[in-house]
Amino acid sequence: MLAGLAAAQGMGPGDVLVLAQKIVSKSEGRIVDLATVTPSDEALRLAAETEKDPRLVHLILSEAREVVRYRPGVLVVEHRCGAVLANAGIDASNVEPGAEGGERVLLLPEDADASCVRLREALRARAGVSVGVVVNDSLGRAWRVGTVGAALGAAGIAALMDLNGRPDLFDRPLKATQIGLADELAAAASLVMGQADEGCPVVLIRGVPYAPAGGAARDLVRDRALDLFR
C-alpha cells in the first residue's frame, strides 16, 4: 500500500511520511485480548490503588521500565522505549473487539525507531524513493492540558535539531536552542489524522526544509541525569 502511495504522490526528497502508531502496532501484531491476561500480585495491588482493570495494569507493568507516578485513575510509567507516558501508551480506542466481543487493547510497537527504519527501507526498495518516516502517537504533557501528536519513532530525518551557534535576527548566536523536529512533524500530522473516527492513519508532509539525516525518536528522550522533575 505504501509503495503505491509513494508512486501515486511522486514522493521525493523533502517529504516525510507520518504513520499513526495504531496501524504500525496492528501490523506488528501488538493486539492483546484482555481475557488472556492473568494479573500478577503487583498488578492487583496497583490496580486497587489506581482503580484500573488489573489485567490492563499487568500489561502496563510488562511494558514499563519504571512506575513514575500514580493516583486513582492515573498510572504514568517510563516505557521501555524511554518515553514517559500514561498507561505505557496502551489503549483500546480504534481497536476492533475480539471474536466474541471481548475487549482487546493495543500495545506500542516493540521498537518504533526500528519500525521506521524498516518502512523507509521498504519504500526505497519497492518504490525507489528515500523519504523521512515518523510514527506518531497522541501523548499528554506534564505541564500542559490536552494531548499533542509526538514522535514515537523516526528515520531519515534529524529528530532533534541542534541550532546552537546559528545567528538570530540580530546576529547573536543561539545558545540553548534545540528543535524537536520529529515531534513538530508528528503534531502537524495529527491535525489531519484526527483523534476519533476520521480514519486517516497516514499523512504525507511535503517540502520539509531540512536535508535528510540520520536520527531517531529516542534522541528526543531527555537524559535522566538532566531530568529535574523525576
C-alpha positions, 0 to 999 in steps of 0.5 A, a space after each residue: 500500500 505504501 509503495 503505491 502511495 509513494 508512486 501515486 504522490 511522486 514522493 521525493 526528497 523533502 517529504 516525510 511520511 507520518 504513520 499513526 502508531 495504531 496501524 504500525 502496532 496492528 501490523 506488528 501484531 501488538 493486539 492483546 485480548 484482555 481475557 488472556 491476561 492473568 494479573 500478577 500480585 503487583 498488578 492487583 495491588 496497583 490496580 486497587 490503588 489506581 482503580 484500573 482493570 488489573 489485567 490492563 495494569 499487568 500489561 502496563 507493568 510488562 511494558 514499563 521500565 519504571 512506575 513514575 507516578 500514580 493516583 486513582 485513575 492515573 498510572 504514568 510509567 517510563 516505557 521501555 522505549 524511554 518515553 514517559 507516558 500514561 498507561 505505557 501508551 496502551 489503549 483500546 480506542 480504534 481497536 476492533 473487539 475480539 471474536 466474541 466481543 471481548 475487549 482487546 487493547 493495543 500495545 506500542 510497537 516493540 521498537 518504533 525507531 526500528 519500525 521506521 527504519 524498516 518502512 523507509 527501507 521498504 519504500 526505497 526498495 519497492 518504490 525507489 524513493 528515500 523519504 523521512 518516516 515518523 510514527 506518531 502517537 497522541 501523548 499528554 504533557 506534564 505541564 500542559 492540558 490536552 494531548 499533542 501528536 509526538 514522535 514515537 519513532 523516526 528515520 531519515 530525518 534529524 529528530 532533534 535539531 541542534 541550532 546552537 551557534 546559528 545567528 538570530 535576527 540580530 546576529 547573536 548566536 543561539 545558545 540553548 536552542 534545540 528543535 524537536 523536529 520529529 515531534 513538530 512533524 508528528 503534531 502537524 500530522 495529527 491535525 489531519 489524522 484526527 483523534 476519533 473516527 476520521 480514519 486517516 492513519 497516514 499523512 504525507 508532509 511535503 517540502 520539509 526544509 531540512 536535508 535528510 539525516 540520520 536520527 531517531 525518536 529516542 534522541 528526543 528522550 531527555 537524559 535522566 541525569 538532566 531530568 529535574 522533575 523525576 
